[in-house]
Amino acid sequence: MLKVAIDSGPLTSGHSVRGIGVNTRELLEGLKSVSHEDIQISAVDFTKEDLSKYDIVHYQYFRPFFKDLPFDKPSKKVILTIHDLIPLIYPDHYSPGISGAIRFAINRYLIRKNVDAIITISETSKKDICRFLGVNPQKVHVIYLAPRPIFKKSDVKKSYDLPDRYALYVGDVNYNKNIPILVKACKIAKMPLVICGKQAKGIEELDLNHPELKHLKNIGWSGVTRLGFVPDEDLVAIYNLAKVYVQPSLYEGFGLPALEAAACGTPIAVAKSQCMVEVLGDDFSYCDPNDPKSMAEAIINPNRNKKFPRDYSWEKTADETCQLYRDMMKD
């Protein structure tokens, strides 16, 4: 029996309501639904457990400028999931400082020394991982994410004081998310904007002089409804009520909300980036992320009922993850 430990930290930390926490939770749920009688999977707090008793330990996230990996290899095989390396792509907005730069150099060394395989969520992220971390492409395995089953067409209406018609964005307000252009585009399109996400709700309380937040200065928030964190069951209804979902990002590791919106039958407007073309396919129309007029046109004339280049499901994600566990022990 192959014993695998999956890091449960993202389920209880600040990541729990963000993408990493959601992805970890859905992976664990997906693993329950696929056949893996030869694998015993445990969700483990890596800070409290003796990991040497496991054949494989699977770390669920990686932050370039923080110490998330141990100096000593904790088990026979180590797998690390890296969703993206956005702080390295936009260094002017994610300054590591001297200590962060030192930790990054250590992380690069530890990955080469102790990590046997890396899972990432798109070929786009894989290219970045190989470029910035200097790892062999054969060491990096792309396993796509999926919209959760809860995202489906619905007629349920919730009392969030929403406009009669609106464009929707779900996610953080980091630099790569391109919020200033999104707000301008919605004003040009004369479409009220609704943003779901914990960060957007409290922007006035943040230090906008910080390099990672200065892009949020001087945004005119009139016509924008910022709901903050929204429970999944309410989020499904908000997706369904939206006239269009907008993915405005300059860069994404995967761009899962666009798939969630499409699963709800909501038309989507998507800014062109390498990752979004990879995930959604060539059949979609894309807008220029740097041009609010182009984005406004996409909001007015969004993509409807397009087919994706592949099937996405958490069962498939879990099945491919299990197969990687098996393959790792063959080496």
Secondary structure, 3 states (H helix, E strand, C coil): CEEEEEECHHHHCHHHHCHHHHHHHHHHHHHHHCCCCCEEEEEECCCCCCHHHCCEEEECCCCCCCCCCCCCCCCCEEEEECCCCHHHHCCCCCCCHHHHHHHHHHHHHHHHHHCCEEEECCHHHHHHHHHHHCCCHHHEEECCCCCCCCCCCCCCCCCCCCCCCCEEEECCCCHHHCHHHHHHHHHHHCCCEEEECHHHHCHHHCCCCCCCCHHHCCCCCCCEEEEECCCHHHHHHHHHHCCEEEECCCCCCCCHHHHHHHHCCCCEEEECCHHHHHHHCCCCCEECCCCHHHHHHHHHCCECCCCCCCCCCHHHHHHHHHHHHHHHCCC
